[in-house]
Amino acid sequence: MDANSLADPYGESARLEVFRDVERQRRKHGLMETDLTWWRSFIYERSGVEMTVFCPKDMLVQEIIQIKAWKSLEDWAKALFTNLNSQTDEAHPFHRDPYTLHGITVESFNGRWMQIMADIRNSAGIHLPGLVDLVSPEATTGVGVMVTIVHKDTEDRDPWGTATKKYMLVTSLPRISAGQIDFLELPMGRLEADGRVRGITAWEEITRFLPIPPSLTLNMSDIAITGSAPGSPGLEQGSNFALGCPRNGELRGAIFNRYSYQHTQIMLYEYRMSTKEFNSLEDKLRIGYLEHRTGEHLPDNGTTLRLLRMGHVPSVNAKDINIILAWALYKNLEITQRIGFGHL
């Protein structure tokens, strides 16, 4: 990249006008006061997206090159522009005075994490909250793994029937930030660029206790949002904004965290066991806990496994948002008959 490719795209007066609006938005977010001499600007162009980017003047050219090629910024910008374009629909609540992106400021960047402030406003000068945290692509998509165990001997004869004995396998681990040494959590991993899920909490322990293959594996987030089962309800690919069913754009199949482009998908691994197999699993877990109490085979990080009766999940553990989210998705998909023994 030569110096010309980083040349300021504005004349001084136009640049000052844009900067004043950007600085007004930055003040609303409590960001550090600056003046025009603090920033340099360039035009970001990628995947059909064009936007003005302000970055600190002391930022190295190599860092700017890295920002321009950063996949997380590209994905966020594509999703945002797709959503902003939906305001052309007359049914959209912002159709009469649509919001537009006037530029972003790079507040911080270290190659793995970026904080930006997006100046998004309408013609009346009303700004939308625009502080966003972006992380490196390999850390963008988290995967929650819901492991369920069904008693085959208690299944109803109805193909859509549910088992009277159904359990959820979760991890118990120290969460000192929450003041807990036995905090129950959904096993979490990450989705990498090659499409594989890696780094799942206690996965080796889970597969040791469950050596049989799961009877059902699916992405519950995607099914819930897209309604992929024939005739099943889901977010319609229409434009009925009044009913809360906008086009999904780039956000299909994921649950997004506030103020961040990080998102989570909930995967289901369901195992069907006979009473004998289940009792054996229960014994293994109980013996394992006894060994832990005597100090034998104690995991380095204190992580163990727990079985929760499915019907007791909300009352037993309403602390971990991912457990409650997985449980709610599962119950909804079961009630609407998008999962069930008729699909096995």
C-alpha positions as CSV (number, residue, x, y, z in Angstrom):
1,M,0.0,0.0,0.0
2,D,1.4,3.4,-1.0
3,A,0.8,6.8,0.6
4,N,-1.7,7.8,-2.0
5,S,-4.1,4.9,-1.1
6,L,-4.3,6.4,2.4
7,A,-4.9,9.9,1.2
8,D,-7.6,11.8,3.1
9,P,-10.8,11.6,0.9
10,Y,-12.2,14.9,2.2
11,G,-11.4,18.5,1.8
12,E,-10.8,20.4,5.1
13,S,-14.3,21.9,5.4
14,A,-16.2,18.7,4.5
15,R,-14.0,16.7,6.8
16,L,-14.6,19.1,9.6
17,E,-18.4,18.8,9.1
18,V,-18.3,15.0,9.2
19,F,-16.0,15.1,12.2
20,R,-18.3,17.3,14.3
21,D,-21.1,14.8,13.9
22,V,-18.8,11.9,14.7
23,E,-17.4,13.7,17.8
24,R,-21.0,14.4,19.0
25,Q,-21.7,10.7,18.9
26,R,-18.5,9.8,20.6
27,R,-19.3,12.2,23.5
28,K,-22.7,10.4,24.0
29,H,-20.7,7.2,24.5
30,G,-18.4,8.8,27.0
31,L,-15.3,8.4,24.8
32,M,-12.2,10.5,25.1
33,E,-12.5,14.1,23.8
34,T,-10.4,14.7,20.7
35,D,-10.0,17.2,17.9
36,L,-9.6,16.9,14.2
37,T,-5.8,16.7,14.4
38,W,-6.2,13.4,16.3
39,W,-7.6,11.5,13.2
40,R,-6.8,10.4,9.7
41,S,-9.5,9.0,7.4
42,F,-9.8,6.5,4.6
43,I,-12.6,4.9,2.6
44,Y,-13.2,1.2,3.4
45,E,-14.3,-0.7,0.3
46,R,-15.0,-4.5,0.5
47,S,-17.7,-6.9,-0.6
48,G,-19.9,-4.1,-2.0
49,V,-19.7,-2.1,1.2
50,E,-18.3,1.5,1.2
51,M,-17.9,3.5,4.4
52,T,-15.7,6.2,5.9
53,V,-13.2,5.1,8.6
54,F,-11.5,7.5,11.0
55,C,-8.5,6.1,12.8
56,P,-5.9,7.7,15.1
57,K,-3.1,9.5,13.1
58,D,-0.4,7.5,14.9
59,M,-1.8,4.2,13.7
60,L,0.7,2.4,11.5
61,V,0.1,1.7,7.8
62,Q,0.4,-2.0,8.5
63,E,-2.4,-1.8,11.1
64,I,-4.6,0.0,8.6
65,I,-3.9,-2.7,6.0
66,Q,-4.9,-5.3,8.6
67,I,-8.1,-3.5,9.4
68,K,-9.0,-3.3,5.7
69,A,-8.6,-7.1,5.4
70,W,-10.2,-8.0,8.8
71,K,-12.9,-10.5,8.2
72,S,-14.9,-9.6,11.3
73,L,-15.2,-6.0,10.2
74,E,-16.3,-7.1,6.7
75,D,-19.0,-9.5,8.1
76,W,-20.3,-6.8,10.5
77,A,-20.4,-4.2,7.7
78,K,-22.2,-6.5,5.3
79,A,-24.8,-7.4,7.9
80,L,-25.3,-3.7,8.9
81,F,-25.7,-2.5,5.3
82,T,-28.1,-5.3,4.5
83,N,-30.3,-4.3,7.5
84,L,-30.1,-0.6,6.7
85,N,-31.2,-1.3,3.2
86,S,-34.4,-3.0,4.5
87,Q,-35.6,0.5,5.5
88,T,-36.7,1.0,1.8
89,D,-39.6,-1.3,2.6
90,E,-42.7,0.9,3.2
91,A,-43.7,-1.3,6.2
92,H,-40.4,-0.6,8.0
93,P,-40.9,1.6,11.0
94,F,-37.9,3.8,9.9
95,H,-39.0,4.1,6.3
96,R,-40.0,7.7,6.4
97,D,-36.7,8.9,7.9
98,P,-34.2,6.1,7.4
99,Y,-31.0,5.8,9.3
100,T,-27.7,5.8,7.4
101,L,-24.1,5.1,8.4
102,H,-22.0,8.2,8.1
103,G,-18.7,6.7,9.2
104,I,-17.0,4.8,11.9
105,T,-14.1,5.6,14.3
106,V,-11.5,2.9,15.3
107,E,-11.2,3.5,19.0
108,S,-8.9,0.6,19.7
109,F,-7.3,-2.3,17.7
110,N,-4.7,-4.9,18.6
111,G,-5.0,-7.5,15.9
112,R,-7.4,-9.7,17.9
113,W,-10.0,-7.2,19.2
114,M,-11.3,-3.9,17.8
115,Q,-13.6,-1.4,19.3
116,I,-15.4,0.9,16.9
117,M,-18.0,3.7,17.1
118,A,-20.5,3.8,14.3
119,D,-22.1,7.2,13.5
120,I,-25.6,6.1,12.5
121,R,-28.3,8.8,12.3
122,N,-31.3,10.0,10.3
123,S,-32.0,13.3,8.7
124,A,-33.5,14.6,12.0
125,G,-30.0,14.1,13.6
126,I,-31.2,11.3,15.9
127,H,-28.2,8.9,16.6
128,L,-28.4,5.2,17.2
129,P,-26.2,3.7,19.9
130,G,-23.1,2.7,17.9
131,L,-20.3,1.4,20.2
132,V,-19.3,-2.1,18.9
133,D,-16.8,-4.6,20.0
134,L,-15.4,-6.9,17.2
135,V,-13.2,-9.9,17.9
136,S,-11.0,-11.9,15.6
137,P,-12.9,-14.3,13.2
138,E,-11.9,-17.5,15.1
139,A,-13.5,-16.1,18.3
140,T,-16.6,-14.7,16.6
141,T,-18.9,-17.8,16.7
142,G,-19.4,-19.6,20.0
143,V,-21.1,-23.0,20.1
144,G,-23.1,-24.2,23.1
145,V,-23.5,-27.9,23.2
146,M,-26.7,-29.2,24.8
147,V,-26.3,-32.9,25.7
148,T,-29.6,-34.6,26.4
149,I,-30.2,-38.2,27.6
150,V,-33.6,-39.8,26.9
151,H,-34.9,-42.9,28.7
152,K,-36.0,-45.1,25.8
153,D,-38.1,-47.2,28.2
154,T,-40.3,-44.2,29.0
155,E,-41.1,-43.0,25.5
156,D,-44.8,-42.7,24.6
157,R,-46.0,-44.8,21.6
158,D,-47.1,-41.6,19.8
159,P,-44.3,-40.8,17.3
160,W,-44.3,-37.2,18.6
161,G,-44.5,-38.3,22.2
162,T,-41.9,-37.3,24.8
163,A,-40.1,-39.3,27.3
164,T,-41.2,-39.0,30.9
165,K,-37.5,-39.3,32.0
166,K,-35.2,-36.9,30.2
167,Y,-32.0,-35.4,31.4
168,M,-29.5,-32.7,30.5
169,L,-25.8,-33.1,31.0
170,V,-24.0,-30.0,32.1
171,T,-20.6,-29.0,33.4
172,S,-19.9,-27.9,37.0
173,L,-16.8,-25.7,37.3
174,P,-15.3,-22.9,39.4
175,R,-16.6,-19.5,38.4
176,I,-14.8,-17.2,40.8
177,S,-16.1,-14.1,39.0
178,A,-19.6,-15.2,40.1
179,G,-18.5,-16.1,43.6
180,Q,-19.1,-19.8,42.9
181,I,-16.8,-22.9,43.0
182,D,-19.5,-25.2,41.5
183,F,-21.2,-23.1,38.8
184,L,-23.3,-25.1,36.4
185,E,-22.8,-24.2,32.7
186,L,-23.6,-25.4,29.3
187,P,-20.5,-26.9,27.6
188,M,-19.2,-24.2,25.3
189,G,-16.8,-24.4,22.3
190,R,-16.0,-22.4,19.2
191,L,-16.7,-22.7,15.5
192,E,-13.6,-22.3,13.5
193,A,-13.0,-21.3,9.8
194,D,-13.0,-24.9,8.6
195,G,-16.5,-25.4,10.0
196,R,-15.4,-27.7,12.9
197,V,-16.3,-27.2,16.5
198,R,-13.3,-27.2,18.8
199,G,-12.5,-26.4,22.4
200,I,-15.7,-27.8,23.9
201,T,-15.6,-27.7,27.7
202,A,-15.0,-31.2,29.2
203,W,-15.7,-32.9,25.9
204,E,-13.2,-35.7,26.6
205,E,-15.1,-36.4,29.8
206,I,-18.4,-36.3,28.1
207,T,-17.3,-38.8,25.3
208,R,-15.8,-41.0,28.0
209,F,-19.1,-41.3,29.8
210,L,-21.1,-41.5,26.5
211,P,-19.1,-43.8,24.2
212,I,-22.2,-44.4,22.0
213,P,-22.9,-42.1,19.0
214,P,-25.8,-39.6,19.6
215,S,-29.2,-40.5,18.1
216,L,-29.8,-36.9,17.0
217,T,-27.4,-34.0,16.2
218,L,-28.7,-30.7,15.0
219,N,-28.3,-26.9,15.2
220,M,-31.2,-25.8,17.3
221,S,-30.6,-22.1,16.7
222,D,-30.9,-22.5,13.0
223,I,-34.0,-24.6,13.2
224,A,-35.7,-22.3,15.6
225,I,-35.0,-19.2,13.5
226,T,-35.5,-20.5,10.0
227,G,-38.2,-23.1,10.7
228,S,-36.5,-25.7,8.6
229,A,-38.8,-28.6,9.4
230,P,-41.6,-28.9,6.7
231,G,-44.6,-26.8,7.6
232,S,-43.0,-25.6,10.9
233,P,-43.2,-22.0,12.1
234,G,-40.2,-19.8,12.2
235,L,-39.1,-16.3,11.3
236,E,-40.7,-15.7,7.9
237,Q,-38.6,-14.4,5.1
238,G,-41.1,-11.6,4.6
239,S,-41.4,-8.0,5.8
240,N,-44.1,-7.9,8.4
241,F,-42.2,-5.7,10.7
242,A,-45.3,-5.0,12.9
243,L,-45.4,-8.7,13.8
244,G,-41.7,-8.9,14.5
245,C,-40.8,-10.9,11.5
246,P,-38.2,-8.9,9.5
247,R,-35.8,-10.4,7.0
248,N,-33.0,-12.2,8.7
249,G,-30.2,-11.0,6.4
250,E,-26.8,-12.2,7.6
251,L,-28.0,-13.1,11.1
252,R,-29.6,-16.5,10.4
253,G,-29.0,-19.3,12.9
254,A,-27.3,-17.3,15.7
255,I,-28.0,-15.5,18.9
256,F,-26.1,-12.3,19.2
257,N,-24.5,-10.7,22.3
258,R,-25.2,-7.1,23.1
259,Y,-22.7,-4.5,21.9
260,S,-20.7,-7.2,20.2
261,Y,-20.6,-9.1,16.9
262,Q,-19.9,-12.3,18.9
263,H,-22.8,-14.8,18.5
264,T,-23.7,-18.2,19.8
265,Q,-25.3,-21.2,18.1
266,I,-26.8,-24.0,20.2
267,M,-26.1,-27.5,19.0
268,L,-28.1,-30.5,20.3
269,Y,-26.5,-33.9,20.9
270,E,-29.3,-36.3,22.0
271,Y,-28.6,-39.8,23.3
272,R,-31.3,-42.5,23.8
273,M,-30.5,-45.1,26.5
274,S,-32.2,-48.0,28.1
275,T,-32.7,-48.0,31.8
276,K,-29.7,-50.3,32.2
277,E,-27.5,-48.0,30.2
278,F,-28.7,-44.9,32.1
279,N,-28.2,-46.5,35.5
280,S,-24.6,-47.4,34.4
281,L,-24.0,-43.8,33.4
282,E,-25.4,-42.5,36.6
283,D,-23.2,-44.9,38.6
284,K,-20.1,-43.7,36.6
285,L,-20.9,-40.1,37.4
286,R,-21.5,-40.8,41.1
287,I,-18.3,-42.8,41.4
288,G,-16.5,-40.1,39.6
289,Y,-17.7,-37.5,42.2
290,L,-16.6,-39.8,45.1
291,E,-13.2,-40.1,43.5
292,H,-13.0,-36.3,43.2
293,R,-13.9,-36.0,46.9
294,T,-11.0,-38.1,47.9
295,G,-8.7,-36.1,45.6
296,E,-8.2,-38.9,43.0
297,H,-8.6,-38.0,39.4
298,L,-9.4,-34.4,40.3
299,P,-9.4,-32.3,37.1
300,D,-6.8,-29.5,37.1
301,N,-9.5,-26.9,36.6
302,G,-12.1,-28.5,39.0
303,T,-14.6,-29.3,36.2
304,T,-17.0,-32.1,36.7
305,L,-20.3,-33.3,35.0
306,R,-23.8,-33.1,36.4
307,L,-27.1,-34.7,35.3
308,L,-30.1,-32.4,35.6
309,R,-33.7,-33.6,35.3
310,M,-35.1,-31.7,32.2
311,G,-38.2,-30.5,34.0
312,H,-36.1,-29.2,36.9
313,V,-33.6,-27.2,34.8
314,P,-35.2,-23.7,35.3
315,S,-35.5,-24.1,39.1
316,V,-32.2,-25.8,39.6
317,N,-30.1,-23.5,37.5
318,A,-31.4,-20.2,36.3
319,K,-27.9,-18.6,36.6
320,D,-26.2,-19.6,33.3
321,I,-27.9,-17.9,30.4
322,N,-26.8,-20.5,27.9
323,I,-28.4,-23.4,29.9
324,I,-31.7,-21.5,30.0
325,L,-31.4,-20.5,26.4
326,A,-30.7,-24.1,25.3
327,W,-33.6,-25.5,27.5
328,A,-36.0,-22.9,26.1
329,L,-35.1,-23.6,22.5
330,Y,-35.4,-27.4,23.1
331,K,-38.8,-27.1,24.8
332,N,-40.1,-24.8,22.0
333,L,-38.9,-27.1,19.2
334,E,-40.4,-30.0,21.0
335,I,-43.8,-28.3,21.6
336,T,-44.0,-27.2,17.9
337,Q,-43.0,-30.7,16.8
338,R,-39.9,-29.6,15.0
339,I,-37.9,-32.2,17.0
340,G,-39.2,-35.4,18.5
341,F,-38.9,-39.1,18.1
342,G,-40.8,-38.9,14.9
343,H,-37.6,-37.4,13.4
344,L,-35.3,-40.1,14.7
